[in-house]
Every structure is written in structure tokens, then in C-alpha cells.
């Protein structure tokens, strides 16, 4: 009986040690990532555009979220409002000036657990050549083996609100809202060994 207790105790200790996970590095999937931003247009409508990403890396430490990080690049060439003329206008010098500033970037500086799969992700957002700190309210949707890709995967949603004038993009404020609401949904996977 004593031997059985030792075996059970050893098994429990082994399981406890196995649960401790190191940070896992994921590559964000551009095909399953939307970076949606919404603004108010003269009080009449609330258009939405998708910026998407070209590349991004997410490091997630389930046991110690402070060791987590995220870094993404969003090319303005991907900007999609579903209105071609508006896409062209937003890329011009009076808005994003995509010729001079072709990308938007985000690089986290701090990740804090907020309970129940929620996180506060603080980072540097660079738009139009201007870098400002922003805080994303992030929610972990799921983490585990992806049934299609057969690798470890993770999914998050995140939201924040910024003022575009803080980034030097102030044309038509306040008729076209200064406040921009951002909603991100993303999937990422551990890169498969080649």
C-alpha cells in the first residue's frame, strides 16, 4: 500500500511539473486576422475598414503573462474599406500618407493578466510616423492543438480606442470623428518545423 502511495505521489508531482509551460512563440496568421477600425462620418454613419497584417509574432506565457509579448506590422497597402475611392483617399497625404509611411506597427511593452482570460496589453503604436502608447483590452479565445493545422494554436480578440489627431491624422476633425474604435481578432500558430 505504501508503494502505491509513492507511485501516486510521484505521478502527481510529475503532472504538476509538466503543467508548468515555458513561453510559446506563435506566428500570427494574416488569413485569420482582422484589424478593424471604425469612425463616425458627419454623424450619419459609422464606416469600418480592415487593415489586416503582413506579419506578426506573439509570445504567450500562460503561467506568467508578464513574459508575453506581441509585435505586428500592418501594411497600408492592405487597407480595405470596400470602397475603392475611399481606400485611395485614406492613403493620400491628408490622411495616412502611405507613400511616406507605408506601415502601421504595434510592439507591446507590457502584458498584465486581468482575470478570466482577459489581459491588458500596453504597447507602442506607430501611425503616420508618430509613436504613442496604447492599451489593448485582450481576451484569450482559445489555446490548444489546431484540428486543421495539427500544431499548437492560439486566438485572441482585442479592442482599444485612439484619437487619430494624436498621430497627426486630423483632417476633417470633428466632423469626421477624432475617436477611432479598433477591434482586432487573430489566430496564430506555432511555426511547423521544415
PLY file of the C-alpha trace (Angstrom):
ply
format ascii 1.0
element vertex 194
property float x
property float y
property float z
element edge 193
property int vertex1
property int vertex2
end_header
0.00 0.00 0.00
2.85 2.37 0.86
4.46 1.71 -2.54
1.19 2.60 -4.25
1.07 5.92 -2.36
4.59 6.74 -3.53
3.69 5.94 -7.13
0.58 8.15 -6.94
2.54 10.96 -5.27
5.30 10.72 -7.91
2.68 10.83 -10.66
1.01 13.91 -9.18
4.37 15.69 -8.82
5.27 14.78 -12.40
1.94 16.13 -13.65
2.41 19.34 -11.68
5.88 19.84 -13.17
4.51 19.05 -16.66
1.83 21.75 -16.30
4.49 24.45 -15.97
4.81 25.79 -19.50
7.52 27.99 -20.91
6.63 30.91 -23.17
5.42 29.70 -26.57
6.16 31.68 -29.76
3.40 31.88 -32.37
3.26 33.41 -35.84
0.11 35.42 -36.48
-1.98 34.17 -39.41
-2.79 37.02 -41.87
-5.62 34.91 -43.31
-7.36 34.76 -39.92
-6.57 38.23 -38.62
-8.71 41.34 -38.99
-7.73 44.75 -37.67
-10.98 46.68 -37.96
-11.25 50.38 -37.25
-14.45 52.41 -37.12
-15.12 56.15 -37.20
-18.14 58.43 -37.34
-18.80 60.29 -40.61
-20.53 63.66 -40.03
-22.92 61.96 -37.60
-24.58 60.00 -40.40
-22.73 56.69 -40.49
-20.02 54.63 -38.84
-17.82 53.17 -41.61
-15.40 50.34 -40.89
-12.13 49.47 -42.59
-9.88 46.43 -42.30
-6.14 46.93 -42.17
-5.05 43.31 -41.77
-1.43 42.35 -41.10
1.55 41.23 -43.13
3.43 39.62 -40.28
3.33 39.31 -36.55
4.78 37.36 -33.66
3.04 36.54 -30.40
4.88 35.12 -27.39
2.45 33.78 -24.79
3.34 32.55 -21.32
0.23 31.03 -19.75
1.76 30.84 -16.27
3.46 34.24 -16.30
1.66 36.63 -18.69
4.22 39.37 -17.93
6.66 37.36 -20.08
4.26 37.55 -23.04
4.64 39.96 -25.96
3.27 40.82 -29.38
4.73 42.61 -32.39
2.89 43.23 -35.67
3.31 45.07 -38.96
0.24 46.31 -40.80
0.86 47.49 -44.39
-1.38 50.29 -45.60
-1.43 48.55 -48.98
-3.88 46.11 -47.31
-6.30 48.89 -46.27
-9.83 47.86 -47.31
-12.97 49.94 -46.76
-14.81 48.11 -49.58
-14.94 51.49 -51.37
-12.03 51.84 -53.82
-12.10 55.65 -53.94
-12.13 55.87 -50.14
-9.19 53.45 -49.93
-7.27 55.70 -52.31
-8.21 58.86 -50.39
-7.21 57.43 -46.98
-3.78 56.51 -48.37
-3.14 60.09 -49.56
-1.08 62.72 -47.73
-4.06 64.35 -45.95
-4.72 61.09 -44.07
-2.24 58.18 -43.74
0.29 59.38 -46.37
1.01 55.76 -47.26
3.72 56.67 -49.75
5.81 58.23 -46.97
4.60 55.97 -44.12
3.71 52.60 -45.71
3.12 50.64 -42.49
1.45 50.82 -39.10
3.25 48.90 -36.35
2.49 47.78 -32.81
5.06 46.50 -30.32
3.99 45.57 -26.80
5.87 46.90 -23.78
3.84 45.23 -21.00
1.27 42.44 -20.63
-0.83 42.14 -17.48
-3.37 39.47 -16.55
-6.82 40.93 -15.81
-8.54 37.67 -14.77
-10.77 35.17 -16.58
-8.70 35.05 -19.76
-8.51 38.85 -20.03
-5.30 40.85 -20.43
-4.16 44.46 -20.62
-1.57 44.77 -23.39
0.31 48.06 -23.35
2.46 48.91 -26.34
3.79 51.44 -28.80
1.56 52.10 -31.80
3.22 53.87 -34.73
0.95 55.53 -37.29
1.92 58.25 -39.78
5.45 58.30 -38.34
4.19 59.09 -34.81
4.57 56.63 -31.91
2.19 56.73 -28.94
1.42 54.28 -26.13
-1.92 52.48 -26.31
-3.58 49.82 -24.16
-5.41 46.89 -25.74
-8.10 45.05 -23.79
-7.43 41.49 -24.93
-9.41 38.28 -24.46
-7.96 34.82 -24.92
-10.43 32.91 -27.10
-8.71 29.53 -27.19
-5.31 27.88 -26.94
-4.53 24.28 -27.90
-3.87 21.92 -30.81
-5.46 23.23 -34.03
-7.58 20.47 -35.63
-6.70 21.51 -39.21
-3.06 22.54 -38.91
-2.02 19.87 -36.38
0.08 22.36 -34.43
-0.39 24.39 -31.24
-2.57 27.43 -31.95
-3.98 30.42 -30.09
-6.69 33.02 -30.72
-7.34 36.45 -29.23
-9.72 39.35 -29.64
-8.66 42.85 -28.56
-10.14 46.35 -28.53
-8.95 49.88 -27.96
-9.90 53.45 -28.81
-7.44 56.09 -30.04
-7.57 59.69 -31.21
-6.25 59.97 -34.74
-5.18 63.57 -34.18
-2.61 62.23 -31.67
-0.90 60.64 -34.67
-1.05 63.70 -36.92
-4.07 62.45 -38.89
-6.59 65.20 -38.13
-8.24 66.05 -41.47
-11.97 66.93 -41.05
-11.99 66.63 -37.22
-14.53 66.95 -35.60
-16.97 66.34 -38.48
-15.23 63.05 -39.15
-14.61 61.74 -35.65
-11.25 62.08 -33.99
-12.06 58.96 -31.97
-11.26 55.70 -33.75
-12.51 52.41 -32.32
-10.31 49.42 -33.07
-11.30 45.74 -32.88
-8.76 43.02 -33.58
-9.38 39.31 -33.96
-6.47 36.99 -34.64
-5.32 33.41 -34.81
-1.71 32.33 -34.52
0.13 29.03 -34.65
3.49 27.60 -33.65
5.53 27.51 -36.88
5.89 23.94 -38.09
9.43 22.57 -38.39
10.52 22.33 -42.02
0 1
1 2
2 3
3 4
4 5
5 6
6 7
7 8
8 9
9 10
10 11
11 12
12 13
13 14
14 15
15 16
16 17
17 18
18 19
19 20
20 21
21 22
22 23
23 24
24 25
25 26
26 27
27 28
28 29
29 30
30 31
31 32
32 33
33 34
34 35
35 36
36 37
37 38
38 39
39 40
40 41
41 42
42 43
43 44
44 45
45 46
46 47
47 48
48 49
49 50
50 51
51 52
52 53
53 54
54 55
55 56
56 57
57 58
58 59
59 60
60 61
61 62
62 63
63 64
64 65
65 66
66 67
67 68
68 69
69 70
70 71
71 72
72 73
73 74
74 75
75 76
76 77
77 78
78 79
79 80
80 81
81 82
82 83
83 84
84 85
85 86
86 87
87 88
88 89
89 90
90 91
91 92
92 93
93 94
94 95
95 96
96 97
97 98
98 99
99 100
100 101
101 102
102 103
103 104
104 105
105 106
106 107
107 108
108 109
109 110
110 111
111 112
112 113
113 114
114 115
115 116
116 117
117 118
118 119
119 120
120 121
121 122
122 123
123 124
124 125
125 126
126 127
127 128
128 129
129 130
130 131
131 132
132 133
133 134
134 135
135 136
136 137
137 138
138 139
139 140
140 141
141 142
142 143
143 144
144 145
145 146
146 147
147 148
148 149
149 150
150 151
151 152
152 153
153 154
154 155
155 156
156 157
157 158
158 159
159 160
160 161
161 162
162 163
163 164
164 165
165 166
166 167
167 168
168 169
169 170
170 171
171 172
172 173
173 174
174 175
175 176
176 177
177 178
178 179
179 180
180 181
181 182
182 183
183 184
184 185
185 186
186 187
187 188
188 189
189 190
190 191
191 192
192 193
